[in-house]
Amino acid sequence: MTLSKSNGGLGIRDIQAFNDAYLAKISWRLKENPDCLLGRILLSKYCPDGNLLTCSAPSAAPHGWQSILVGRDLLAKNLGWIVGNGDSIKVWNDAWLTLDSPCRPMGPATRESAELTVKDLILEETGEWNRGLIQTILPFEEERILNLQPSTKGAPDALKWLGTRTGEYSVKSGYYTAMAEVTDEILEGEPTPEFDWKKTVWNLAVAPKVKMFMWKCLRGILPVGERLLARHININPACKRCGNSESINHLIFHCPFAREVWDLAPLDGRFGISGLTDLRADWTEFQAQKCLPPTGLSSSPIVPWIIWGLWKARSRYVFETFAGTPADILSQAIVAAKEWASAQEKKAKCSQKIPEQTSRALGTIARSDAAWSETTKNAGLGWTVTSREQRTMLKKGIGFTPSALVAEGLELKESVATCSSHGVKEALFESDSSQLISAINGDNPPLELYGIVEDIHIIASAFDDVVFGWISRERNEEADLLAKNALRLYEQEVVVALMPPPN
Ligand SMILES: [Zn+2]
């Protein structure tokens, strides 16, 4: 492959990816809202069975419809089922195992299990997973399945876009999906190990411009000296700082200046820059290094920001003869990463600003909290129910809980179910998870909460008056202690259960 050729095609592919992403938006609207005027006209004319996702284009179909199908094809690549009651999902044919990319069980299916739906894997009485059956039919997928939270109250399954947290399509996420495809296409035939673009580039929690830049780095298409020379551009291909030949690896890793920057970087990794020869081969491990305290960036990636900073520093040096120091480059990268992270946080907070609910005197107040262990994926749930007559404290331990948010959700569901089973008609439910409360009160919960939020709505619909509100952590101390206690007891029990029986 010649470098200039791939670069020449890049701009066009880029525009094409954007174009497809916009077309997919139209298809998404048709899928979500087939009864809108446009949907009724188009679907009845070109899509006789009404299923946009499976219909094919008649040869005489106009260009407009063909375009919609191009968008539809992009959409279809990243759709997956979110389990509700499991009724609409074929165990072997549909993608339903994960929430971040379409994933089906690996076959082959046995003759008896070939036609099963996911509903068949759920116990009718309790609405919980039938572990025995899952262990028989899908032993290798047991853990992934148990981490999914089906609806126990019969909510329908939902076919969602897996590129965003809430499963709603966005042009930006469609563009990333299209670009990931383009990348795979370009790389076809190149001897490269499996590379997860989605996970290690497009899904990184960094600014979009930094993602795009990393994509170019990893594709090897930054206009550094060596590459410009290869494209017969008459320049001096030497590194301006040290005089060595300027390749991408030189610029961001091996140049003495870059070395100094990396030496100063407070990374927790054991990754030696000097050993790095192939950026793409080492990238997965390299980018995962976290920033040590006290930079305040413990959970956001810093490596892409540093590389981006090195590139910007190079531009300033080449075009403005501004040299900068390694310490400057590093601190600018950390500041940029922090600013971006806190802007995201602020955005998230603004969209879920909920006043503390205290003004309404509802008959019963239920407060809940969850404790969750990232290592064991166990959770402790604690909730207190206070009515005029009495006060009840409850707790429970559970396993296979994929995140703290899911634990909070399951916990609130328990709390609502308890009140419902005691015939409570008016209640205020409080949790200190603002994310959960906005998921309940808003339109589109995160995919991992889908079944839980549906169930909470179904149970709550039997109340005469019900409010879900946020309270501060300090005021939720009692439920918090119950939850922690429940987690501790549950983990003790699990340990005991795992020990071999005495002889
Ligand atoms: Zn150099």
Boltz pocket constraint, residues with backbone or C-beta under 6 A from the ligand:
constraints:
  - pocket:
      binder: B
      contacts: [[A, 239], [A, 240], [A, 241], [A, 242], [A, 243], [A, 244], [A, 250], [A, 254], [A, 255], [A, 256], [A, 257]]
      max_distance: 6.0
